[in-house]
Amino acid sequence: MIKIESKKNKFTYNVYHVTKAFYPKEDIVQTVDEKQEPLVKIHLPEGTCFSLAPEECVQTEDVQEEKRDVTKKVYQFLSKQTGQKLAWGMLTGVRPTKLVMQKIEQGMTKEEIFGFLKEQYCVGDKKAQIAYEIACREKALLDQLDCKNGYSLYAGIPFCPSICSYCSFSSSPIAEWKDQVDRYLDAMIKELKATAKLMQGKTLDTVYIGGGTPTTLEADQLDRLLGTIRENFDLEHVLEFTVEAGRPDSITREKLEVIRKYPVTRISVNPQTMQQKTLDVIGRRHTVEDVVRIFHLARELGFDNINMDLIVGLAGDSVESFRNTLDGVVALHPESITVHTLALKRSSNINKNGKIHFINDGEGAGQMLDYVDTVLTKQDYIPYYLYRQSRMVGNLENTGWAKPGYENYYNVYIMDESHTILACGAGAVSKIKHPYKDELQRIFNFKFPYEYIDRYQEMLDRKEKVKSIYKQ
């Protein structure tokens, strides 16, 4: 166990996450005591104690600079203590590319940005390079947006065939809700119609149907959902329309035929791994053969923009087996491949039962991502968006790769937060970007389906805030 004692609460987040990155297996206990002398004191499991006195740190009224200085000194100590250097250094933010974009807009050169990342955050050269490249590509996609008049629509289906061991989303097994799905759709359709009225006169840029797993809906239910969107929203200027079909064990020919009836431009068929033993351990009730079969079925029906998700660091996976997985997916020639690094979320079954093993060393996960970079670059995929999460294996990242022209706009928009996204469904969070100020307001829907069904009117009332924001 590691104990962290802080003088101020403002230090706790960064110090915790940097320490956890170096010691992913250790439990960490934090306390705050304003009467203590050191700004931060860390008791490590090997008996070493690190203490940081106020006079050792920058004296400033700038809170962010003060926090960054404390975090950097903690990082430097832990790096020396463990003999490790983290690829992203002490950077704890989830959007490193947004940080880089800000510097580009301030007129910094590539070399100045590299120096900034290295000096301020101890970021390694390789990650600084990829952050810069992706930031430039994200900026090109964002420059196509009319942030004042445009918006995106998200519709969430919070059901899955089974719950994967690593998942922290508010999703429920479809078998438990089979008799309530129509009621859920009734509520969602009301919310979608109300949202369409709220955004009359605004340009819909992208549509994303996610979850959960949208294809847990029956074909007729999926038809109702997509039909409601087509009938109530102006889709004339939509850049992309995604249905995250996701789990192969939820996809049928009939459902794919329903999707083809509508102006859907992109779907996902997500294996996460092509290793059957790993699929079994993480709770995905489909086979590797199912992945291949459904992918070919989608091609047969005319889908020409298919994404596939993979996860680095899954239970039972090795560097060699992951290489086999990536080779198998590349052989299918999807238009885009999104590579996630496993995030050990507190609410997932990985952390609840503590029995599932995973690749928790940065070296193993890093080798997997190195292979991704080598193979996908040779196959003419380009990395176009990147984000990070807390508690990621190896303190690494998630990266979207795509063939040129097949980048996913929605993924870039939601991470940049410079664009309004109206979200419908249980657990959905709308992000309202003020058209004339650098402000973002969030509107939260009820998390659980039963709350959503019974209290949908309250959510509709919350969304009325949108009118006042756009009138200002």
N, C-alpha and C positions, 0 to 999 in steps of 0.2 A: 504493500500500500504506500501511496505517496500523499504527503500532507502539504498543502499550500496555505500559507498564512499571509494575508494581504492587509495593508493599512487602509486601503481605499477600495470600495466595491468596483470602481472603474477599471482596476487592473485585472479583475478575476477572469473575464472572458478570454482575453488574449493569452494570459499566462497559462490558463487551463489547457487551451487547445494546442499551444506550442509544446507543453509538457506531455500531453497525451500523444502527440505525434512521435515523440521520442520513445515513449513507454506505452505502446498501445494495449498491452495485456494488463497493465496495473490499474487497480482502482485508485481514484483520486478523491481526497476529501479536502474541501476548501473552507476556510474560515476568514472572517473579516473583523479586525479589531483596530479601531482608529487610535487606540492608546499605545499600540506597539510602536517600537522605534523603527525597525526596518520597514521599507516600503513593501518588500516581498521577502518571504522566507520559505524555502522549499526543502522538505525532508525527503530524501530519496531512499529507495528500498535497500541500497547497499550500505546505508549508514551515513552517507555524505549529506551535509547540510549547506545550502546556498543561502546567503543573506545579502540583501541589497539595501545599502543605506541611502538616505535622501541626498547626501552630499555627493554621491557617486553618479547622480543622474542630472539630466538637464533641468534647470530651474526656469520654468516658463509658465505663463498664463494660458498657453495653448494646450488644451487638454489632449488633443490628438497627438501632438508632438511628444507630450509627456508619456502617454501610453505607449507610443512607438519606441521611445528610448528605453523604457523599462522592459518591454517585450524583447527588444534587440539584445539587451544585456542578459536576459534569461536564456534566450536562444544561444548566444555565444557560449555561455557556461555549459548548457546541456550538450551542445555540439562537441565541446572539448571533453566533457565527462564521458560521453558515449562513443566518441570517435566517429560520429556520423555527421553528414551534412544533408539537410533536407533539400530536395529538388526545388521546392518553392520557398525555401528559407523560412522566415518567420511570418510570411504572408498568410493571414487567416481569413481574408475576405473571400467570398464565393465568386466574385467576378473580377479576376485579374485583368481581363481584356478591357473592361470598362475603365479601369485605372489607366491602362495604356492609352485608350482612346482620348481620355481627358488630356493627357500629356501631348498627344498628337495635335489636338485642337488648340493647345497653348503654344504650339509652334516648335516644340522640341524635335530635334533630329533623332534618327534611329539610335545613333551612338549615345546621345544624351539620355534617352529613355533607358537604354541598357545600363548606363552608369547609375541612373536613379534607382532602378530595381535592385541592382547589386548593393549599392551603398545603403539605401534606406530599408531594404527588406531582405538582404542576403540571398536573393534569388540567383540560382545558377544560370550559366550562359545558355544552356539548352532550353530551359523553360522561358527565359527572357526572349529568346528567338521565336519560339512558337507563339508566345503571348503577343508579340509584335505582329507577326504574320497574320494571325487570326483576327486581331483587332482591326487591321487594315481591311480584311474581307468583311467583317461585321459592319464596319463603318460604311462600306460600299452598299451593303444591303439596307442599312438604316437610312441612308441618304435618299432612298426611293420613297420613304414614308412622308406623308403629310400628317404630322403628329397632331395638328390642330383640328383637322377635319376627319381623320381616319381612326379606325379602331379594329380590334380583332374579337372574335367570339370563341369562347370555350364552352363545351358541354361535357359534363362528367358523368360517367356511368360507374358507380362505386361497387361493382360486383366483379368477382373473378371465379374461375372454375375451382381454384384452391388458392390458399394464401402462401406465397413463396416465403421461405425462411428469412430472407433478407429484407422483406418489404416492410415499410413503415407508413404506407399510405392508409387512409381510412377506407379500406375496402373490405367487403364481406363475402364469404362463400355464397355463390348464387343459389345453391341448394337450400340455404336457410331463408332465402327471400323470394323463392319462386312464386309464391302466392301473392306477393306484394309488388312485383315489378310493374304491373299495369298501373297501380296507384302511384308509384314513383314517377312513371312516365306522364301520368295525368298532371302531376304537380310540376314537372319539368316543362311540359308543353305550355302551361300557363306562364311560367317564368320566362320562357323563350319569347312568347308573344308579347309579354310586357316589355321585355328588353328591346325587341324590335321597334316598338312604339317609342320608347325612350330615345333611340338612336336614329330616328327618322331625320333625313337630311345629312347624315354623316356617311362616310364611305367605309364599307366593310372591306378590310384588306385581306384577312385570313380567317379561316374557320378550322378549329381543331376539336375533334371528338376524341376524348381520352378517358382516363379512369384510374384504377380499375381496368376492366377489359370490356370495351363497348360491344364486342361480338358475343358476350354472354347473353345479350338480348336475343330473343327469337327473331326469325326473319321478318315477321309481320310487325314486331315491336320496333325493330331497326328501321323498317319502312315508315312507321309513324314518326319517328324522331327525325329522320332525314327529310321526310315530306314536310314536316312543320317548319324546318329551317328554310327549305326552298320556297315555301308559300309565303313566309313572313319577312324574309330578309332579301334585300336587293343584292344579288350575287354577281352583278354585271362586272364589277371591278375587282373581284376577288383574285388575289395573286396565287393562292393555294388553298386547297380544301383537303384536310387530312382526316382519315379515320384510322385510329390506332387499333387495328384488328388484334395485334398482339399475340395472344396465346394460340398456338396451332390447334389445341384441343377444344377451342371454342369456335373455330372457323369451319363453315360448311360451304359447299357449292351454292346452295340456295341463298345464304347470307351474302356471299360475294356477288351474286347476281343482283341482289337488291342494291348493294352499294354502287354497282355499275349503272344503275338506272339514274343516278344523280351525278352532279358535276364534281365528283370527288376526284382530286388529282393525285393523291398520295395515300398509300396505306403502309402499315408496318406489319411484318411477320417476324416476331421476336423470339429467337431460340434461347438467348442468354449464354448458352453453351451447346456444343455439339457432342458432349460426352454423356452417355446414358447414365452412368453411375452418378455423375454430378447432378443431372436433372432429377434423379430419384431422391437424392439427399436433400436438395433444396425445395422439394415439394411440388415440382412441376409435373403434372400427370399427362405427359405426352412423350413420344419417342423422338429420337433424331430423325427417323424415317418420316414421321408426321411433318416435321419442319420442311423437309425436302418436297414431300408430296403437296403440301398446301402452297408452297412457293410456286411450284410448277403449275398448279391449278390456277393461281392468280394470274400467272403469265398467259395461260390458255384463255382466260376470260378477258384479257386485254389490258391488265394493269401494267403500266409502263414506268411507274415511279414507286419502287418498293424500298422501304427502309428495313434494316435488321439491327437489333440491339444485341450487344455482347457485354459481359461483365468480367472484369479482371479481379481475381482473388476469391473466387467461389470455393465452397467447401469441396475438398478432395481434388481440386484442380492443381496442375503443376505447370511449369513453364512449357514443357513439351506437349502436354495435352491441350493447353491453350493454343499453342501454335497449330496443332491439328484442327482445332475448332475454327480458327481464323481462316486457315487454308480451305476448309470445307465451305465456309460462308462465301469467301471470295470466288470459289468455283461456280457459285450460283449467279454471280454478277448482279447483285442488287445495286440500285442507283445510289444508295447511301448506307453507311454503316456507322452506328453510334456506339462508341466504346466507353463504357462506364467503369470506374474503379469502385469496388465494393465499399459501401459506407456502412459502418457498424452502428446503425441507429438504435437508440435506447428502446424504442417501442417495437422493434422487430423480434422475431423468435430467436434469432441468433443470440441476442443479449438476454432474452427471457430465460432460456434453458441452459445457456452456457456450455452446451455439449457439442456444438457444431464447430469443427475445426476449419480454419481458413488460412490462406496465404497472408500472413500478417507482417512479413518483412518487406521493407521497401525495395530490397534488392530483387526479390522474386517478381514482385508486381512491376517493378521498373523494367525488368527484362521483357516482360510480356508487352508493355507499352512500346519498348524499343522495336520489338518485332512488328507490332502494328504499324509503326512509322515506316519501317523498311518496306514491308509488303504493300501497304496501301499506296505509298508514294509511287512504287514501281507500277502499280495498277492504275495510275492516273487519278486516284482519289485525292482531294485536297481537304485539309482541316479547315472548317469554316466557323465553328463556334466552340466555346470552351467554358466550363464553369467548374467550381469546386464545392464540396460539402464538408461539413465537420465530420470528424472521426472516419476519414477515408483511409483505407489500407495504404501504407507507405506515404501518406500525406500527398497523394497524387491528384489526378483530375479526371473529368469526363470530357470527351472530345467527340464532336460530330464530324464525320468525314463524308464527302459526297463527290460524285462525278461533277465536273463543271456544268452549271445550269440546273443542278438538282438540290441546291442548298435549301434547307428548311427555314423559311422566313419566321415562322411562329417561334421556333426555338430561340432565335436571335432576339426577337422582340421581347419575349417574356423575361429573358435574362438582363436585357439592357434597361428595362423599366422606363423607356422614353416614349411609351405608346400605351394608349388605353386598351385594356383587355376586359371585356365584360364576360364574367364567368357564371354559368348556370349549373345547378346540380348540388348534391350533398357534398359538403367539404370544400366547395369551390370558393376561390377568393378573387374578387374583381379588383383590378388595379386601375384607378382612374387618374390619368395624367392631365393635370391642369393645362388648358390650351395656351395660357399666357404667362404662367409662372412655373418655376422649377419646383413643383410640388406633386406628390403622389399620394392619393388617398386609397385606402383599402376598404372594401366592403366584404364582410365575411358571411358566408352561408352557414346554416347549421351543419354540423359535422356528420351526424348519423342519419341514415335514410328515414327512420321513423320520425325524427324531429322534422326533417325536411318535408315529409308527407303531411304531417299534422299542422305545421306552422309556416307553410310557404308564403302566406299573406304577409307575415312579418318581414320576410326577405324581399318581397316586392316593395314594401314600404321603405326598406333601407335603400333600395336602388333608386328611389325618387331623389336621393341626394345628387344624382348625376345631373338632373335638370339645373339645380342651383349652381353647380360647378361650371357648366357650360354657358350659363347666363352671365357670369361675372365678367 
